[in-house]
């Protein structure tokens, strides 16, 4: 049971966590914090939070669990604001998509790695943002990756693990570096491809006609290009080494594909497509088994 949960950044991710814990009867009071007053007022109106403040330092007073769900570029400022106001038994976790930058921001703000910090990343979301997009089932059968550090208090890790499992998630632990490499390939790269494709087509002279005749495949592939641009700018900058390496590798693959098409190399094309289909089919089968 979380007596008082402070959510810094009451949007899709933070709002959905609050809803899930409320639905499970696992939280007493929820205090919201953010910069946009209308969003905070809507959060209270929807019952996502009990009260709110725009001051992170005020939000964490008396909280036994603090969830920081702000863009990566704002993470250090939040840590600096709450550093001296945390209760002795408070646990701090986050939802940032790049763990290396979160850890460095925490060290910069606290002067050392705080034992109460459990870096985390819920692998869930939609292309929508804001508290109105939140829903209690977002984390059901979804993965949450925690990246505890050598300094992390085992009790803090256990409490954060229990919180996410109560919200319906499957919790996995891995190192910070491994997380950032995996997410560069499986999450960050696909978003770059979607953003890049839509931007390329939008800058073509015939873009109105192109979008008019776009079919379901285009809609499905580019759905994530509707994601928050500020958040994804911060992710790119924070995970630039791993992500740029993945983009370079993908560029080589696209060059190979273009050459195969240019030379009408049907056998090579069939080999690429068959290998890709088999890999995706295995992924779908595994995902079905995990959710069964």
Secondary structure, DSSP 8 states (H G I E B T S, - for coil): -EEEEEEES-SHHHHHHHHHHHHTT-EEEEEEE-S-HHHHHHHHHTTS-SEEES-HHHHTTT-SEEEE-S-GGGHHHHHHHHTTT--TT-EEEE--S-HHHHHHHHHHHHSS--TTEE-EEEE---S--SGGG--TTTTTT-EEEE---TTS-HHHHHHHHHHHHHTT-EEEE--HHHHHHHHIIIIIHHHHHHHHHHHHHHTSTTHHHHHHT--HHHHHHHGGGGS-HHHHHHHHHHTHHHHHHHHHHHHHHHHHHHHHHHTT-HHHHHHHHHHHHHHHHHHHHHHHHHH-
